């Protein structure tokens, strides 16, 4: 589920960039935010998994 949402968010940003709705700078900033969020989610999932073992 998380992966589908993530793919949709990246595709949405790409479409906005291609349609010139957002600038390249804004696109880059938003990608950085999504990547950071993904790293935090992965860390949280790993932590929960480690505690459950």
C-alpha positions in Angstrom: 0.0 0.0 0.0 2.7 2.4 1.0 4.6 1.7 -2.3 1.5 2.4 -4.4 1.0 5.7 -2.7 4.6 6.6 -3.1 4.6 5.7 -6.8 1.5 7.8 -7.2 3.1 10.8 -5.5 6.2 10.6 -7.6 4.1 10.3 -10.8 1.9 13.3 -9.8 5.0 15.4 -9.3 6.5 14.3 -12.6 3.2 15.2 -14.4 3.2 18.6 -12.7 6.8 19.2 -13.9 6.1 18.0 -17.4 3.0 20.3 -17.6 5.0 23.2 -16.2 2.7 23.5 -13.2 5.7 23.5 -10.9 9.3 24.6 -11.5 12.3 22.3 -11.6 13.4 23.7 -8.2 10.0 23.0 -6.7 10.1 19.5 -8.2 13.5 18.9 -6.7 12.4 20.1 -3.3 9.3 18.0 -3.3 11.3 14.9 -4.4 13.7 15.5 -1.5 10.8 15.7 0.9 9.3 12.5 -0.4 12.6 10.7 -0.2 13.1 11.8 3.4 9.6 10.7 4.3 10.3 7.3 2.7 13.5 6.9 4.7 11.6 7.7 7.9 8.9 5.2 7.1 11.4 2.5 6.3 13.2 3.2 9.5 10.0 3.0 11.5 9.0 -0.2 9.9 12.4 -1.8 10.6 12.2 -0.7 14.2 8.7 -2.2 14.7 9.9 -5.4 13.0 13.0 -5.6 15.2 11.0 -5.1 18.3 8.5 -7.8 17.3 11.2 -10.5 16.8 
